[in-house]
Amino acid sequence: MVHHHLPIVFLTLTSAFTSAQPDNAVERQAMLLLLPAGEHQADVLTRIVSTPRMEELTEKYKAAKKEDPDFFYQTERNAKKSGIRPAYDERFRMTKEEYDEMNALIEAGSEVELVSNGMETLTIIHAGDKIRFQGTGVLKFMQAISFDISNSTATLGRYELATLGFKAVKDDANFLKSSWAGFQWRYEYFNKDPETLETLADLNGLHHIHCTIVVAKISKTKKTYIHISLLEMEGGQDKRKLMLPFVF
């Protein structure tokens, strides 16, 4: 569904993004415009399309990861903490040229795209400062989610997610092939200090829950984009995992 009040949405989002401490009324208005009450037809973007070359390089990386999981765990952990891409290592089981090519393709954002895997109905309900949902098919999961726009919080089942404020992707080098801007929320729980999880052995006895929600406006299509992710891990193994991106 394309929303016809988009100029207002973008003016509201622009006002929010250019303010260091945006007024809650601005964020509240933006959320109401991003999530208009009523019934909407949504494209569920759970199909990932990639080029043959990207798939080839990704499979090489995955195979190497299975051979030496401890090395990859520490390498990826260090990269996440530092924000710096790992230097080439022979344990990647690909040439340096292939490793550089894979990372260049990832950074370009042109090799992978989220595409529709079917349509479902999403019903958005406004009740005072609360926004709730009903849905069909995989979007039935949206019944577990609500927003309270009076205090910028989100709820996913028994988890209350805190707002991370505004998020903007300013170019087309991403899974949506478009810039977009909106809001994000997160909940995270560890029963161990994550700073102490230096090796795979440290994951024994770990209970980790990570939830994120993004609600945004896509520049090219003028549609609302929602992305729900939920990961629950026990001892380093996935216990529950959900990735639910869709647009309407």
N, C-alpha and C positions, 0 to 999 in steps of 0.2 A: 504494500500500500504506500502511495506517495502522499505526503501530507502537504496541504495547500497553504498552511500558515508558516512555511519554512523561513521566509524573511524574518519573521518575529523570532523564530528559534535561533537563527544565526546571530541576530542582533543581541539576543539575551545571552547566548554562549560567549559572544565576543566581549560583552560587558563583564561577564564573570571571569574570563581568562585574563583580561587586562587589569583586573583589580587584585592587588596583593592579598587583601582580606575581603572577598566578595560578600556583599550583604546576603543573608540567608534568603531574603525575599527574591533576589535574582536567581539563586539556585532553585528555589521552590518553583518559580515560574518556568524555568527551563525544564524541570522534570515533568511538569504538567503538560508542556508542549511536546516533549519527547515521548511521553506515554499517555496519549489522549484516550479518554474513556471510550469504550465501545468494542465492537468485534472487528478483528483484523485478520487478514490472511497472511501467514508468515512463511517465508522460505527458510527451511531448516538446513543450515550449511554444514552438514556432518560428512560431506564427501570431500576428500582432499585430492586434488589433481596436481600431478607433478610431471616434469619432463623426464624422458628415459635416462638422460645423462645424470640428472639429480638423483633419481632412484638408484642408479648404478653406484654412485659415490656414497650415497647414504647406506646402502647395503654393505659396502666394504667397511664403513665405519662401525656399523652395528656388529658385524662379524668379529672385528677386532676387539670390540668392547666385551663380547662374550668370552674371548680368550683370556683377557686380563682385566677383569672387573675392578680389582683394587686400584690399579693404575688409573683407569678411567674415572673412578669415583673421586680420587684425590685431584686429578687433573681438572675435572669439571667443577669440583668444589672450589679450588683455588681460582679458577677463571670467574666463577660467580662472585666471589669475594672481592677480587681485584678489578673486575670489569674489563680485563684484558684477555684477548684471544690466546689460547695456549700456543706456545711455540711448537713447531713441527717435531715429531718424535717418530722413530721407526716403528714403535709399537702401535701406531695408527694403522699399520699394515696397508699403506698406500704410499705412493711417491710424494715428495714435497710439492711437486707440480699439481698432483691431484688434490692434495690437501688445500693448497692455495686456491685452486679452482673451486672446490666445494664451498669454501668460506666466501669467495667472491660472489658465487651464485646466491648464497644465503643473504649476504649483505645487499645484493641488488634487488632481492625480493621479487624476482620475476619468474622463478622456477616452480613456485608452489602457490596454489590458489584454493580457497574454500568455495565450493559451489553447492547449489541446491541439491538436496537429496529427497525433496518432496515438500508438499505444502501441508500446513496444519492451521487450525483456527486458534487464535489467541484472543481472549476476552480480558479487557482491562477495566477494573472497577475502582472508581474514586469514592472514598468514604471519609469525608473530613480531610485530615492530613495524611491518611493512609492510602496507599495504592496497592491493590491486590490483583491476582490473576487467576484465570481459569484457562485450560487449554485442552486440545485433543491430541491423541497420539503421544509422541515424546514430550510435547509441551504440557502434558498433564503435570509434569514435574514442577511447572511454574506455580502450582497451587501452594507449594512449600515456601514461596518467596513473597515478601512484602517490603514496601518502603514506607518510612515515616518521614515525610518531607518537612516536618516541624523541627526535627533535630538531625537531619541528614544521615539517618541510619538505615540499614537494610537487615532483613532477617531471612535466613535460609534454614528452615526447620528449627532446630533448637539453638542455632548459632546466630549471634548478633554481630553483624559486620560493621566495622567502623569506616567512616568515609576517608578516602585518601585524597579527596578533592578532585580537581579537574585533570583530565588527561587529553592530550592532543597528539595525533600522529600527522605530521605536516607534509608528508609526501605520499606517493603511490606505491612505494616499495614495501608492501605488506600483503598479507593473505587476502585482503579485501580489494586490492588494486585501486585504492582511493585513500586520500587523506580523510581523517575523521576527528571529531572532538566530542567530549562528553564527560562523564563522571565514573568513578570507580570506588569500590568498597572491598575490604579484605578482613578475613578472620584467620588467625593462625594459632595453633596450639602445639607445644612440644612438652613431653614429660621429662625431657633431658635438655640441658643447655646445648643449643645447636653448635656453639663454638667448640664443644668437646668432641664432636662427631667427625674425627679426622680420618678414620678408616672404616671399611665395611663392618669390621668386627664391633665397632662402637654402636652400630645400629641395632644390635641385639637388645631387646627389651624396649626399643623406641616406639612410642605412640605419637604420631604426627598427623595433624589435621590442617588442611589448607583450603580455604574457600575464597574465591574472588568473583565479583560481579562487575561488569562494565555495561553502561548504558550510554549510547552516543549517537550522533548524527553523521551519516556518511555523505561526504561532499558531492560525489559524482551522481549517486542515485537518489539523493534526498530522502533516504529511508532511515528509520531508526534501527540501530544495531544493538543487540543484547548478547552478551557472552557470559555464560555461567560455567564455572569450573569448581569441581569438588574433588579433593584427593584425601583419602584416609589411609595411613600406612601403619602396619604393625611389624616391628622387627625388620624394617627395610623392604618389606613386601607390600604391594598394593592390596588393601583390603576392600576399598571402594574407590571407584574412579569415574568421573563424569566430565565430559566436555560438551557443552550445548550452546553453540553459536547460531543465531538466526536473525533475520531482518524482516521488517514489515513496513 
